[in-house]
């Protein structure tokens, strides 16, 4: 069963630009300007996507002078990953049971 936090992660990542931001932030911390340039988005659009990612606990930021440095909160993605891991585990368990029945 999907929990509400996992569902919200999937909803947030359903947007292509936010998924790309998560990918980029998984590689290294970045400023709004760096993300803006990498994705070809406007500053306001980039900031809006970052706001949604931050509100949903996927991204954090720290201030460095006049800049905000954004970072991926990997632990927030672990819940979504564990959902897929559980599907994999269930599938392997079913395969094992079927193989044992056929022995």
N, C-alpha and C positions, 0 to 999 in steps of 0.2 A: 504494500500500500504506500502510495506517495504521501509524504508529509507536506504541509503548507510551505515550509522553507524551501524544500526541494522543488516544488512546483513554481515558486517565485523565481528561483534560479533559472529554471527552464524558460519561463516567460521573458525574463530579462535578456537571456542569451539568444532568444529567438530573433532579435534584431541583429542583422548582419554587421552593422557598424560596432555595436557593443561587443559582439563576439570577437571581432577583429581587435578591438581595444584590449580585451581580456588576453588574447593571444600575444599581443605586443607587450603588455604589462607582465606577462609570464616570462618574457625574455629579460626585461629589465625595467626599473623604475623610469618614468618619463613625465615630462611637463605637458601641460595642455598644448603648448606650441609644437612640441615634438609629435604628439599624437595627431594634432591638426594637420601637420605637414605629411605625416606617414599615410593618413587616410584621405587626404584631399578634402577635408571638411572645413566649414567655417569655424571660427573661434566659438561662436555662440552654440552651434550645433554640437561641437566637441564637448563643451562645458555641460550642456544639457544631458548628453549621454553619460558623462562622468558623474553627474549628480544622481542619476538613476542607479548607476552601478554602486555608488557610495551608499545611497539610501537602502539598498538591498544587501549591503554587507559584503559585496564582492571586491570592493576597492577601498583603499584608505589613502590619505594624503598627509604630508607634513609640509610645513612652510619652510622655505629657505629663501630669505630675503623677500623679494616681491613675487617669488614663484611658489607654486604648489607642485610638489613632487608626488605623483601618484604611483601607488604600488598595488599589486594584486594581493588579495587576502586568500591565499591558497586553501586555508582551512574551510572557507565558505564553499569552495568547490568540492571538497572531500565528501560532503553529504550527497551531492549529485552523483559523484563517482561511486560511492558505496551503493547507491541504488542500482547502477549498472553492474557492479560487482555481484550484488545479490542475485540479479537475473542470471548472470554467468554461472554462479554457484548452483542455482536451482536447476539450470539446464544440464550441468555436469552430473548432478545427483540423479536426475531423470535418466540420463544416458547410462549411468552406472547401474541403476535398477533394471533398465531394459536389457542390458548386457548380461546381468546376473540371472535374469529370468530365462534368457535364451541359452544359457550354458547347459 
